[in-house]
Amino acid sequence: MEPNQAGVTRLLRQVGDGDREAFDRLFPLVYADLERIASRQLRREHGSRTLMTQGLVNEAYLRLVDQANPEWQDRAHFFAIAARVMRQILVDYARRRKAAKRGGDWDRVTLSGADPSFDVELDDVLALDAALDRLEALEPRLRRVVECRFFAGMGEDEIAAALSVSTRTVQRDWMRARAWLHKELYPHPES
């Protein structure tokens, strides 16, 4: 394990033991990786152009630091949790924007400023979130594999370590999850 990875794991354990100052020492060590995860997620979210990478990282940081005695096992597990937190922030953001478009924020929205493609993009974010919730009800590990790979950009070995399974299991789970999600998100009409 690299010295930086060992330091991150040590600090994660200290945070889990209740050392709130350890999180302040941890954040600069993981910031670049969190920024990479946030940037990756925001590239997929065409409709959330007003949400910036730094804002997403900072919001995720606030949610992560607010957890009481988190049980992060290691660096990979921490980034898997961070990716899930960022995805949830984006889903919450999409829901608020969609609610605003339906009239919840009517005094600040004009028809001339409306983006006609935005509804489709918001619907995609919300549909994926709903599909991941259904997948978790059926196979929780498959959802975690999707979050780690798709949202955090983690490699198969990192995911295997984070989930305490073999790399081959991650490969099989990824194939199954992709097939299931495709079927859920793009159902073929019955002829």
C-alpha positions as CSV (number, residue, x, y, z in Angstrom):
1,M,0.0,0.0,0.0
2,E,1.3,3.5,-0.9
3,P,2.2,5.8,2.0
4,N,-0.6,8.1,1.0
5,Q,-3.1,5.2,0.9
6,A,-1.9,4.0,4.3
7,G,-2.3,7.5,5.7
8,V,-5.8,7.8,4.3
9,T,-6.8,4.4,5.8
10,R,-5.3,5.4,9.2
11,L,-7.1,8.7,9.2
12,L,-10.4,7.0,8.1
13,R,-10.1,4.7,11.1
14,Q,-9.4,7.7,13.4
15,V,-12.5,9.4,12.1
16,G,-14.5,6.2,12.7
17,D,-13.2,6.2,16.3
18,G,-14.7,9.7,16.8
19,D,-11.6,11.9,16.1
20,R,-13.3,14.8,14.3
21,E,-10.0,16.6,13.7
22,A,-8.8,13.6,11.7
23,F,-11.4,14.4,9.1
24,D,-9.9,17.8,8.6
25,R,-6.5,16.2,8.0
26,L,-8.0,13.6,5.7
27,F,-9.8,16.0,3.4
28,P,-6.7,17.5,1.7
29,L,-5.4,14.0,1.0
30,V,-8.6,12.9,-0.7
31,Y,-9.8,16.1,-2.3
32,A,-8.3,15.5,-5.7
33,D,-9.9,12.1,-5.9
34,L,-13.3,13.5,-4.7
35,E,-13.0,16.2,-7.4
36,R,-12.3,13.5,-10.0
37,I,-15.4,11.6,-8.9
38,A,-17.5,14.8,-8.9
39,S,-16.3,15.9,-12.3
40,R,-17.1,12.4,-13.7
41,Q,-20.6,12.6,-12.4
42,L,-21.2,16.1,-13.5
43,R,-20.1,15.3,-17.1
44,R,-23.1,12.9,-17.2
45,E,-25.5,15.5,-15.9
46,H,-26.1,17.8,-18.8
47,G,-29.0,19.5,-17.1
48,S,-27.1,20.5,-13.9
49,R,-24.8,23.0,-15.5
50,T,-25.3,25.3,-12.6
51,L,-23.8,22.8,-10.1
52,M,-20.1,23.0,-10.2
53,T,-17.5,20.3,-9.3
54,Q,-16.2,22.2,-6.2
55,G,-19.8,22.8,-5.0
56,L,-20.5,19.0,-5.3
57,V,-17.3,18.1,-3.5
58,N,-18.0,20.6,-0.7
59,E,-21.6,19.4,-0.3
60,A,-20.4,15.8,-0.2
61,Y,-17.8,16.8,2.4
62,L,-20.4,18.4,4.6
63,R,-22.6,15.3,4.4
64,L,-19.7,13.0,5.0
65,V,-18.3,14.9,8.0
66,D,-21.8,15.1,9.5
67,Q,-22.0,11.3,9.9
68,A,-21.7,10.1,13.5
69,N,-18.9,7.6,13.9
70,P,-18.7,6.4,10.3
71,E,-17.4,2.9,9.7
72,W,-15.2,3.4,6.6
73,Q,-13.1,0.3,6.2
74,D,-10.5,1.7,3.9
75,R,-9.8,4.2,1.2
76,A,-11.8,2.3,-1.5
77,H,-14.8,2.0,0.8
78,F,-14.6,5.7,1.6
79,F,-14.7,6.6,-2.1
80,A,-17.6,4.2,-2.7
81,I,-19.5,6.0,0.0
82,A,-18.5,9.4,-1.3
83,A,-19.7,8.5,-4.8
84,R,-23.1,7.4,-3.4
85,V,-23.3,10.7,-1.4
86,M,-22.5,12.7,-4.6
87,R,-25.1,10.7,-6.6
88,Q,-27.7,11.4,-4.0
89,I,-26.8,15.1,-4.0
90,L,-27.4,15.1,-7.8
91,V,-30.7,13.3,-7.5
92,D,-31.8,15.8,-4.8
93,Y,-30.7,18.6,-7.1
94,A,-32.6,17.1,-10.1
95,R,-35.8,16.7,-7.9
96,R,-35.6,20.4,-6.8
97,R,-35.1,21.6,-10.3
98,K,-37.9,19.5,-11.6
99,A,-40.2,20.7,-8.8
100,A,-39.3,24.3,-9.7
101,K,-40.2,23.7,-13.3
102,R,-43.6,22.4,-12.3
103,G,-44.3,25.7,-10.5
104,G,-42.7,25.3,-7.1
105,D,-40.4,28.3,-8.0
106,W,-42.7,30.1,-10.4
107,D,-41.7,33.6,-9.5
108,R,-38.1,33.1,-10.6
109,V,-38.6,31.1,-13.8
110,T,-39.5,32.5,-17.2
111,L,-40.6,30.7,-20.3
112,S,-37.9,32.4,-22.4
113,G,-35.2,31.0,-20.2
114,A,-36.5,27.4,-20.1
115,D,-34.4,24.7,-21.6
116,P,-36.7,22.3,-23.5
117,S,-34.2,19.4,-23.2
118,F,-33.9,19.7,-19.4
119,D,-36.9,17.6,-18.5
120,V,-35.5,14.6,-20.4
121,E,-32.2,14.9,-18.6
122,L,-33.9,15.3,-15.2
123,D,-36.1,12.3,-15.9
124,D,-33.0,10.3,-16.8
125,V,-31.3,11.1,-13.5
126,L,-34.5,10.3,-11.6
127,A,-35.2,7.1,-13.6
128,L,-31.7,5.8,-12.9
129,D,-32.1,6.6,-9.2
130,A,-35.4,4.8,-9.1
131,A,-33.9,1.8,-11.0
132,L,-31.0,1.6,-8.6
133,D,-33.4,1.6,-5.7
134,R,-35.3,-1.3,-7.2
135,L,-32.0,-3.1,-7.9
136,E,-30.9,-2.6,-4.3
137,A,-34.1,-4.3,-3.2
138,L,-33.3,-7.3,-5.4
139,E,-29.5,-7.4,-5.1
140,P,-27.8,-4.8,-2.9
141,R,-24.3,-5.7,-4.0
142,L,-25.1,-5.1,-7.6
143,R,-26.2,-1.5,-6.8
144,R,-22.9,-1.0,-4.9
145,V,-20.9,-2.3,-7.9
146,V,-22.7,0.2,-10.2
147,E,-22.1,3.1,-7.8
148,C,-18.5,2.2,-7.5
149,R,-17.8,1.7,-11.1
150,F,-20.2,4.1,-12.8
151,F,-20.3,7.0,-10.4
152,A,-16.9,6.7,-8.6
153,G,-14.9,5.5,-11.6
154,M,-13.3,2.8,-9.5
155,G,-11.5,-0.1,-11.1
156,E,-12.5,-3.7,-10.7
157,D,-9.7,-4.4,-8.1
158,E,-10.7,-1.4,-6.1
159,I,-14.4,-2.4,-6.1
160,A,-13.5,-5.9,-5.1
161,A,-11.5,-4.6,-2.1
162,A,-14.3,-2.2,-1.1
163,L,-16.9,-4.9,-1.2
164,S,-14.7,-7.8,0.1
165,V,-15.3,-10.0,-3.0
166,S,-13.2,-11.3,-5.8
167,T,-12.4,-9.3,-9.0
168,R,-14.2,-12.0,-11.0
169,T,-17.3,-11.5,-8.8
170,V,-17.2,-7.8,-9.6
171,Q,-17.0,-8.5,-13.3
172,R,-20.0,-10.8,-13.2
173,D,-21.9,-8.4,-11.0
174,W,-21.2,-5.5,-13.4
175,M,-22.4,-7.5,-16.4
176,R,-25.6,-8.5,-14.5
177,A,-26.3,-5.0,-13.2
178,R,-25.8,-3.5,-16.7
179,A,-28.1,-5.9,-18.3
180,W,-30.7,-5.5,-15.6
181,L,-30.5,-1.7,-15.7
182,H,-30.7,-1.6,-19.5
183,K,-33.9,-3.8,-19.3
184,E,-35.4,-1.5,-16.6
185,L,-34.5,1.8,-18.3
186,Y,-35.1,0.8,-21.9
187,P,-38.0,-1.7,-21.9
188,H,-38.9,-3.1,-25.3
189,P,-42.5,-2.6,-26.1
190,E,-44.5,-5.8,-26.6
191,S,-45.4,-6.4,-30.2
